[in-house]
Every structure is written in C-alpha cells, then in structure tokens.
C-alpha cells in the first residue's frame, strides 16, 4: 500500500522539467541540494530552497467516512536561479522569472503533455503557487526565486 504520493510526484516533476524543451539545453535541473557549479549559470532545484527547512511539507486526512482512502496535500519546495559575472541585476531578474515561467507552462496540460498537471498521473493536480525573489551582488549578479509546487493526491 502506498502511504504517500510524494516520492512519485517529486520524480515526475523532475522528469517533466528535464523533458521541457525550453529548459533542456540551458537550465541545469537538480534533485535536491547540491554543490554549486558556477559554470552552470541557470539552475532549478526541486526539493530544496536556500535557508528552507523542508523539501516537502505534507498533510493527510481521510477522504470520506469508512477510512478507505486518504487525501494528501503537499507542497514541493523549489528554487530557480540565474547568475552571471556582470552586475546587471535586471537581466538576472528577468531571466529567473523566465525560467519559472517555463516551469509553470510545463505544469499545464498541452497536446504533447496531457498529464503534466497531474505530474504524469501521480497526483490529482499540481500547480505553481508561491514565490519569493532574492537578489545579490557577489562575484556578479544573482537572482533567485523560491517557488512552490502545490499538489493534491488521493491514496
């Protein structure tokens, strides 16, 4: 018996992002935290945010009387960043929002990816729900955007 859809949903989110044509050649997709490789200027982390405390937060409750199924609501913490050696913060800020816009588009249904909003059938629905912009000048401009992918599943 499956006790949570979190592992399957995180794996599916990674698969969807790695398959997105607009991300495949220019953005490095990471599963959780990793050491920063400064040669990869644009990155997305799934299951990690700087200074974050949880990769995923979740809640479960019975779906109906009889306790045969449960509803599970969870939020996957994610982070996108764009960095460069110059000092042009506007370019980095625009790029990080472009990256997260691609993520949001990848989570929408399309003819090519009809199961995207269900994370390939692992959840009932998933969508991007929150974000926080961070900016810094350290060895160049860096703009980072914490964002959350909220999901609902039935187990």
N, C-alpha and C positions, 0 to 999 in steps of 0.2 A: 504494500500500500504506500502510495506517495504521501508524505507528510507535509511537503511544501513544493510549490512550483518555482521557487526562487532559483535553484541551480539551473534548471532547464531554461528559464526566462533570461538569465544573465548570458548563458551560452548562445541563445538565439539572438539576443541583442548584439552580441559581438559578431555573429555570423552576418546579420543584416548590415551592420556598419561596414564590415570588411568587404561585403559584396556591392556596396553603393559605389557606382562608377565615379561619382564626383569626389569620393574620399580615397579610393583605391590607390591612386598614383601620387597623391600629395599629402595625405594625412596618415600619421602612424597611429594605429589603434592598439591600446594596451589593455590587458586583462588585469585590473587592479593596479597597485602601485609598482613602480619600477624605478631603477636608477635613471636619471635624466641623461639622454644622449643629445648633446647640444647640436649635433648635425641634423637631427630631425626637428625642423622649425615649427611644424604644426602637429599637434598631438591631441588625441582623445583618450581619456582614461575611463573605463567602465568599472564601477565598483570601488571608486576612490575619489576623494576630493581633498585638496590641501587643508590641513587642520580639521578634517572631518573625523567624526568619531565612529561612524558605521558605514560599511559598504552598502548594506541594505537594511532598511527598517521594515518590519512586518507586523501585521496583526491578523489573527484568525478568530472566527466566530462561527457558530452553527448557522447553516443556511436556512434551515426550517425545523419545525418540530419533527422529532424522530431521530435527529442527530445522525442522519446518513451521509450528508455532505456538509462541507465547510466552505465558507468564503474566506479568501485570503487577499488582503490588500497589502501591497508593499511598494516601497519607493527605492529605486536603484540610484545611488549617488554616482554622478558622472562629472567629469571636468574636461574642458577643452582649453587649449592654449595656443597662442601664436606668438613667436618670438623672432627677433631679428637683431642684427648688430647695430642698426641705426637708432636714432632717437625719435622716430616718427610714430608716436603713440596712436594717432588717428588711423594709420594703416593697420596696425596690430589689432586695434579695437574693431575695426570694420571686418577684418579677416576672421577674428574669433566668432563674431556674430554670423558671418557667412558659414563657418564650419557648423555651428549649432543649428543654423537654418537647414543645412543639408541633413543633419541628424533628424530634425523634425519632419522633413519631407520623406526621409527613409522610413519613418514610422507610420506614414499614411498609406492607405491602400492605393494600389495602382494596378493597371492591367498586368504589368510584369511581376508585381509583388502583392497579390491579393491578401496574403496572410500577414503582411507587415504589422498592422495594428494589433494583431493577436500574438506577435512575436513568434511567428510560424506555428501557431496553434498551441503554444504553451500557456497562454493566459486568455481571458475573455476580451480584454482590451489593455492597451498601453498607450501612453502619450506623454509628451514633454510638458511639465507642469510648473517649474520654478527655475530661477536662475539668479546668480549674484556675480557681478562683474568685478574683477580685481585687475589693477594695473600697477606696474612698477618699472623703474628705470634702473637696471643693474646689468652692466655689460651689454647694454642695448635695451630696446623697448620690449616689454612683455605684457600681453593682455590675456587674462584667464577668465573663464566663465564657468562657475559651478552650475550644474543643471541637474534636474531630477527627472527620471522617467518613472511615472506612477503607473501601477498595474493592478488589475483585479483578476483573480483566478478562482476557480472552483476546484476543490479537492475532495 
